[in-house]
Amino acid sequence: LLGNIATMPMANTGILFPELFRAFLAEHEHPSPALKSVYTILLTMIVLAEAVSEGDLELGTQLVEALVSIGLSDSDYRTLTQDLLELMDRQSAVSTLPWALDIAEILAVYPSPDPEARLRVAVAVLQSARSYGHRLDSGHIHLLRALCRDYDTAFPEDLAEMPAAATQQVDRLSGRHVGIYTLTDQAGSRVAALLTELFPSVRVDVNNDHVCTPRLAALAKNADVFVFASRSSKHQAYYCVKSHRGSDRPLLHPLGKGSASILRAVLG
């Protein structure tokens, strides 16, 4: 039945899709191998949609991570990467670059039965970024460099020069204290490293406590900027941060839970 729904126009499934996503993935603590075909169908619904929102792209990111964390056959993995290439081509823009970078990061983190197919996704992200290089800032550049390190590929020479717009960020974050809450440890560590590379005087603390510990409460109270990656969190932690965060201090909610989305929330 879901397979038939996936072939229908998105106008007929747009209301149904969030409910299917919630029932089969969002309400489960971990993806289920028994639901792999359902995750594939839900991702297909996004790929085939005539109009895709930022929220749809983030749901797609979660579906991709669910699929690769479960493990895919060579054929299924190639189909997944081909679908992602099609979606990236249609959604290519500066505003969607963090999403594309998060996708490439997920593929780099998990084992791949077809490294060549995975590399094609990374190359597509780099090519897309090059097409609007004049609009990239320092955050984009550093994330693209990290992508190249993940995939052991050369950084494009035409992107090597940091745009002048990047200097606008320096005065805003230098000497500041940034707190990051995420259960995705690798993403938090990467953002911390990138921020200290961009702004040597910034202080970054990453927290992943599941409950309201004194450490989490103090970080929420004292950080100049606090990023709460709500796509990767526990409810108790959110209530803790919200109750200890002053109304005069920013509490940022990135759309995604990957390092690109978190970094863009800080720089934005």
N, C-alpha and C positions, 0 to 999 in steps of 0.2 A: 504493500500500500504506500509506504513512504517513497519507494522507488518511482511509483507513478506520480506522486505529488511533486517530486523533484523535476519532472519534465513539464510541469504546468507553468504558465507565466507567473512571474514573481508577484504580480498584482493579486493573484489568487492565494498566494502562500505567505505574503508578508506578515499577516497577522498571526498565522499559524507557526511560523518559523521560531520566534522567540519562545513560544511555549514548548516546542519540541526540543529546543536547545536546553531550556531549563530542566525539562523532565529527564533527558537522557545524559546530560553532562553536568550542568551547573549544580544540581542537587546532589551529586556524587562527589565524595572526597577524592577519589582516584578514578581515572578512566578505566572502563571495563573492556577486556579483550572480546567479550561476547557481544559488545555493541560496536565493534569496529566498522561493520557495514553501515550502521546508522550514522556514525560520524562522517563517513565518506559521503553518504547521501546529503547530509546537512551542508557539508562543504560544497558539494555540487550545486546546491540551491543558491549559494552565494555566487559561485562562479558563473552560473547561468542568468543571474539577475540582470535586468536592464539598468537598474539604478542601485548603486551600492553606497551606503553611508559609512562614516568613520566607525560607527558602532558595529556595523556588519563586518567590517574588516577586522576589528578586534575579536569578534566572535569567531571569525575564520581563523585567526591566529591561535585561539584556544583549541579549535578543532585540529589544526595542524599539529600542535604539541601533543594532543591526546593520541593522534594516530602514530606519530613517530616514537612516542614513549612506549606504546604497546608493541611496536615492531611491525614492519611491513615486508612483504616479499619484494623481490627485484621488480616485478611487473607493477605491483601496486605503488611502489615508491616512485617509479618513473611516471606513472599516471598522476600521482600527487604533484610532482615537480612540474609536469607539463601544465596542469591546471593552475598552479601558482604563477607560472610564466605568463599564461594567458591573462590572469587577473592583474598581474603587475603591469602588463602592457596597456591594459585598458584604464588602469587607475594611476598611471605614472604622473606624478606632480611633486613639487617641493613639499606640499602639505602631507603627502602620503609616504614620503621617504622614511620617516621613523618606523612606520608599519612594515615597510619592505625590509628595513634593517633588522627589525625584530624577527621577521620570518627567517632571514638568512642566519641569524644568531641561533635560532632554535634548531635549524638543520645542522649547524656546526656542532652544537652541543651533543646531539644524540647520534648513535651509530647509524651509518648509512650503508645499505646494501649496494648502492650505486653511487660512488663518489663523483663520477663524471656528471651525473644528473644533478647532484647537489651543487657542484661547481658552476653549472650553467645558471642556476638561480643567483649565485653571488655575482657572476659576470653581468647578468641582466640588471642587478641593482646598481652596479658601478656604471654601466652604460647609461642608465636612466639618470643617475646623478650628474654625469658629464653633460647631459643635454641641457641642464639648467644650472651649470656650475657658477654662473655669475650671481645666483641667488643663494648660494650656500654660505653658511656662517661657520665659525670655528667648531661649534658642536658637531655639525654635519661632517666636517673634515676629519675630526678626531674619531668619530664613529666609523667613517669609511676606512680610515687607517686600521682600526681594530678589526674590521671585516677582512681586510687584506691579510692581516696576521693570522686570523682564524683559518683562512683558506690557502695560506702560504702562496700568495700571489702578489705581483708587483703593484704598488700604488700608482695610479695614472699620473703621469708627469704634469698634465694640464690641470690637475686638481691640487698640485703640491703647494702652490702659493696660497697662503691663508687670506681670505677676503678682508678688505678693510672694515666691513661691517662687524667683524668679530671683535674689534677693539671696543665696541660699545658695551660689551658685557663686563669688561674688566672692573670698572669702578663700581658696578652693582654688586659683585660677589666677593671682591677681594677683602680678606679679613673676616668674612662672615662664617657663621656656624650653620652647616646644612645637616639636617637629620633625614634619614631615609628609612622607611619601614617597608620591608618586603620579605616574603618567604622564599623568594627565588634568590638564593645566596649568590650565585654567580653574577646575576644582573646587578645586585647591590655592590658587589666588590668591583665590578667593571666600572660602574658609574663613579664610585669613590675615586678610583685611579684616574679616570678621565678628568674629573673635576679638579683634582690636585695638580694634574698636568696642565690644565688650562689656567688655573688660578693657584699658584704655589702657596699663597697665604690663606687659602680657604681651609676650614676644618670640617671634615665629613665623618659622621658616625652612622653606621648601619645597624639596624636592630631587626630581630626576627622573633622576639618573644611572643608566645601564644596568649599570654595573659598579662594583666596589668602589673608588671614588675616595677620596683623603684627605679630601675635603670631606664625603662621605657617612659615612665611618667616624667622623669627629670629631662630626658631628651625632648619630649613633646613641649615641656614648659620653657626650656632654655634655648632651643635652636632658633636662629633667625629665620630660617626657611625649613619647612618640614614637608617631605613628600611621602604620601601614604599610597602605596601601590595596592589599591583596593581589590584589584583582580587577583591578588595573591596575598590573602590576609585572613586573619581570624576575627570574628566579630568582637570578642572581648578586647582585643588589641585596639580596634577602632574606637570603641567607647572610651577606652583609657586615654588615647591620644586626644580625642575631642574634648574630654572633660578637663584635661590639663593644658590645653592649648589656649593661649590668650587670643581674644578676638582681634587684637591689633597685629597679629603675626600670621603670615601666610600658611595655609594648609592646602597643599596642592594634591590633586588627584589625577595622575596620568591616565590616559585612555587605556594603555596597555601595561603589561608588567615586565616587558623586556627592557634592556638597558637603554635603547634608543628612546623609547617613550618616556622613561624616567628622566633621562638627561634633558630631553626637550622641555619637560615640565619645569625643570629648574631654570633653564636658560630663558624660557619664555616668560 
